[in-house]
Amino acid sequence: MSAEQTKRGGKMRTKLIEIRTKKGYTQEQMANELNIARTTYTGYEKGNVAPSLEVALNIKRILNYKKDDIFLNVNVS
């Protein structure tokens, strides 16, 4: 992973954790809502993997997050 990818992943990780915890969700609950493994969701928060566009939109929907900056500067696959 390049330094730039790490930097972008860090932004996503920080924002996802911040929003998820403010909304009262655990990683397990998010994974269940998204129908994915908890380890996959954890990978998003750690910045190890970017969510697909569909999953990214579902994360925003579940968290009722209207702004687009949750994935600012992160390329979704």
C-alpha positions as CSV (number, residue, x, y, z in Angstrom):
1,M,0.0,0.0,0.0
2,S,1.4,3.4,-1.0
3,A,1.8,6.3,1.4
4,E,-1.0,8.1,-0.4
5,Q,-3.4,5.1,-0.1
6,T,-2.5,4.9,3.6
7,K,-3.3,8.6,4.1
8,R,-6.6,8.3,2.3
9,G,-7.5,5.1,4.2
10,G,-6.7,6.9,7.5
11,K,-9.2,9.6,6.6
12,M,-11.9,7.1,5.9
13,R,-11.1,5.0,9.0
14,T,-11.3,8.0,11.2
15,K,-14.6,9.3,9.7
16,L,-16.2,5.8,9.7
17,I,-15.3,5.1,13.3
18,E,-16.4,8.6,14.4
19,I,-19.8,8.4,12.7
20,R,-20.5,4.8,13.6
21,T,-19.8,5.3,17.3
22,K,-21.8,8.6,17.4
23,K,-24.7,6.7,16.0
24,G,-24.3,3.9,18.5
25,Y,-23.5,1.1,16.2
26,T,-20.9,-1.7,16.8
27,Q,-18.8,-3.1,14.0
28,E,-20.8,-6.3,14.3
29,Q,-24.1,-4.5,13.9
30,M,-22.8,-2.6,10.9
31,A,-21.6,-5.9,9.3
32,N,-25.0,-7.5,10.0
33,E,-26.8,-4.6,8.4
34,L,-24.6,-4.7,5.4
35,N,-24.8,-8.5,5.1
36,I,-21.0,-8.8,5.2
37,A,-18.5,-10.4,7.6
38,R,-17.4,-8.3,10.6
39,T,-13.8,-8.7,9.4
40,T,-14.7,-7.2,6.1
41,Y,-16.3,-4.2,7.8
42,T,-13.3,-3.9,10.1
43,G,-11.1,-3.8,7.0
44,Y,-13.0,-0.7,5.8
45,E,-12.4,1.0,9.2
46,K,-8.7,0.0,9.2
47,G,-8.3,1.3,5.7
48,N,-7.1,-2.1,4.5
49,V,-9.8,-2.3,1.8
50,A,-12.3,0.1,0.2
51,P,-15.9,-0.7,0.1
52,S,-17.7,-1.2,-3.3
53,L,-19.9,1.7,-4.3
54,E,-23.0,-0.2,-3.3
55,V,-21.6,-0.9,0.2
56,A,-20.4,2.7,0.6
57,L,-23.9,4.0,-0.2
58,N,-25.5,1.4,2.2
59,I,-23.1,2.6,4.9
60,K,-24.2,6.1,4.4
61,R,-27.9,5.0,4.4
62,I,-27.5,2.9,7.6
63,L,-25.7,5.7,9.4
64,N,-28.2,8.3,8.0
65,Y,-25.2,10.3,6.9
66,K,-26.0,12.9,4.2
67,K,-22.6,14.4,3.5
68,D,-20.3,12.8,0.9
69,D,-17.2,13.4,3.0
70,I,-17.4,10.1,4.7
71,F,-15.4,8.7,1.8
72,L,-13.6,11.9,0.9
73,N,-10.4,11.2,-1.1
74,V,-11.0,7.4,-1.1
75,N,-11.4,5.5,-4.3
76,V,-14.2,3.0,-3.9
77,S,-14.0,-0.1,-6.0
